[in-house]
């Protein structure tokens, strides 16, 4: 018996269970936080870029699906304009910088916000934006990396998505033990409070234990990733961050 952990095996018979975060919800979480920020910009029609993850990664497709729901609706309503919708092969940060540089060049630097699919791509987007002299614009991210948390305090990124890996591992381990013992997975769903959901891998519908992602902003770093021990004050609060943070209230809460 096989458990797909974090990534889904595409097509074929598939696994006996898929354990991951609700990956479309990851993208929706980005849009839930970024949307009001973009709407509040002092421009008539905000011009938005989608800088997506690797096309070879099914999760990247699901993340994009989540935030594209909002982007597509806003564009259709004439409230936003989509400047570019580009994938970054292999989630490569250097390629992301090159791609973002090209997007800005083609758009004559007329870009107001970036949906970046993770913190690495978000940092690359921030570098490109700074190199173009645009200052700070709304940029998303994901994974709650140390650099991502620093960028939240520096104002170079507006949000990230925290996915508690320890919780994912506990659920997968409990499911593996249940399968090995020949027990029903219902014992796991009742223990962890999951609904019995399924996901289609292109061929079959598979049982899916979907954990809930958590949106993080500068104001919630302390109560999420630091409180959980996922990130530490020491790795976030470097001298450079302390000296250059734009989110001073959040800096005081996180770094003391």
SVG drawing of the C-alpha trace seen along z (x, -y; Angstrom):
<svg xmlns="http://www.w3.org/2000/svg" viewBox="-17 -57 41 63">
<polyline fill="none" stroke="black" stroke-width="0.4" points="0.0,0.0 1.2,-3.4 0.8,-6.9 1.5,-9.9 3.2,-12.4 2.9,-16.1 3.0,-15.5 0.3,-13.6 1.3,-10.9 -0.3,-12.0 -2.4,-9.5 -2.1,-5.7 -3.8,-3.8 -2.5,-6.2 -1.9,-5.7 -4.1,-4.4 -4.0,-7.8 -2.8,-11.3 -1.6,-13.4 -0.8,-17.0 -2.0,-20.5 -5.1,-21.8 -3.0,-23.2 -5.7,-25.1 -6.4,-26.8 -2.7,-27.8 -3.3,-29.9 -6.6,-31.2 -5.0,-32.2 -2.5,-34.3 -5.4,-36.0 -7.4,-36.5 -4.5,-38.6 -3.2,-40.1 -6.6,-41.1 -7.5,-43.9 -3.9,-45.2 -4.0,-45.4 -7.5,-47.0 -6.2,-49.7 -3.4,-50.8 -3.6,-54.4 -3.9,-53.4 -7.0,-53.3 -6.5,-49.7 -3.7,-47.7 -1.5,-45.8 -0.7,-42.3 1.8,-39.6 1.5,-35.9 4.9,-34.3 4.1,-30.6 6.1,-27.6 7.6,-24.9 5.1,-23.5 6.5,-20.0 5.2,-20.2 1.5,-19.5 1.4,-21.5 2.4,-24.6 -0.6,-24.0 -2.9,-23.9 -1.4,-27.0 -1.9,-28.9 -5.5,-27.6 -6.2,-29.1 -4.9,-32.6 -6.0,-32.7 -9.6,-32.4 -9.4,-35.9 -7.1,-37.3 -9.4,-36.0 -12.5,-37.4 -10.9,-40.8 -9.6,-41.0 -13.0,-40.0 -14.6,-42.8 -12.2,-45.3 -10.8,-45.9 -7.3,-44.5 -5.2,-44.1 -3.0,-40.9 0.4,-41.9 2.0,-38.4 1.3,-34.8 4.5,-32.9 5.9,-29.7 9.4,-29.3 10.9,-25.9 12.1,-23.9 11.2,-26.8 14.6,-28.1 15.1,-31.5 17.8,-32.7 15.5,-32.0 12.7,-33.7 14.8,-36.8 15.5,-36.7 11.9,-36.1 10.7,-38.9 13.3,-41.3 11.9,-40.5 8.3,-41.0 9.2,-44.5 11.1,-45.4 8.2,-44.4 5.8,-46.3 7.9,-49.4 8.1,-48.8 4.3,-49.3 3.6,-46.6 1.8,-47.1 1.8,-43.7 3.1,-40.2 1.6,-36.8 4.8,-34.8 4.1,-31.2 6.7,-30.8 9.1,-32.9 12.1,-32.2 10.2,-33.5 8.9,-36.3 12.4,-37.3 13.5,-37.2 10.5,-39.4 11.5,-41.8 15.0,-42.1 13.8,-42.7 11.4,-45.3 14.1,-47.1 16.5,-47.0 13.8,-48.6 13.5,-51.4 9.8,-50.7 10.3,-50.6 8.0,-48.3 5.0,-46.7 2.7,-43.9 4.4,-40.5 3.1,-37.2 5.1,-34.1 4.8,-30.7 6.6,-28.3 7.4,-30.7 11.1,-30.6 13.5,-32.6 14.2,-34.9 10.4,-35.2 9.8,-36.2 12.6,-38.8 11.1,-40.2 7.8,-40.6 9.5,-42.8 11.4,-44.6 8.2,-45.3 9.6,-43.5 6.9,-40.9 3.3,-41.2 2.5,-37.7 3.6,-34.1 1.8,-30.8 2.8,-28.6 2.3,-24.9 3.0,-23.2 5.2,-20.3 5.2,-18.5 1.4,-18.2 1.6,-16.8 4.2,-14.2 2.1,-13.2 -0.9,-12.6 1.0,-10.6 2.6,-8.4 -0.7,-7.7 -2.2,-6.8 0.8,-4.5 0.4,-2.7 -3.4,-2.2 -2.7,-0.8 0.0,1.5 -2.4,2.8 -5.2,3.3 -7.3,0.7 -9.7,-1.7 -8.5,-5.2 -11.6,-6.3 -9.6,-5.9 -7.2,-8.6 -9.9,-11.0 -11.7,-10.8 -8.4,-11.3 -7.3,-14.4 -10.7,-15.7 -10.5,-15.3 -13.4,-15.1 -13.5,-12.1 -12.4,-14.0 -11.1,-12.7 -8.8,-14.1 -8.6,-13.0 -5.1,-12.2 -6.1,-12.2 -7.3,-8.6 -8.8,-7.8 -10.3,-9.5 -8.0,-8.9 -8.7,-9.5 -7.2,-12.8 -6.2,-14.1 -6.0,-17.8 -4.3,-20.0 -5.2,-23.7 -2.5,-26.2 -2.0,-29.4 -1.6,-32.9 1.2,-34.8 1.8,-38.6 4.4,-40.7 1.8,-41.1 1.3,-37.4 4.9,-36.0 5.2,-35.8 2.0,-33.9 2.5,-31.4 5.9,-30.3 7.8,-31.5 5.2,-30.2 5.3,-26.8 9.1,-26.7 9.1,-26.5 11.3,-29.6 13.5,-31.2 14.0,-34.8 17.8,-34.4 17.4,-33.4 14.9,-36.2 16.2,-39.1 19.6,-39.8 21.3,-43.2 20.2,-44.1 16.6,-43.4 16.6,-45.3 18.2,-48.3 16.0,-48.4 12.6,-47.0 9.6,-49.0 7.2,-47.1 8.4,-48.5 5.5,-47.4 5.9,-43.9 9.7,-44.1 9.3,-44.9 6.9,-42.0 9.1,-39.5 12.5,-40.6 12.0,-42.4"/>
</svg>
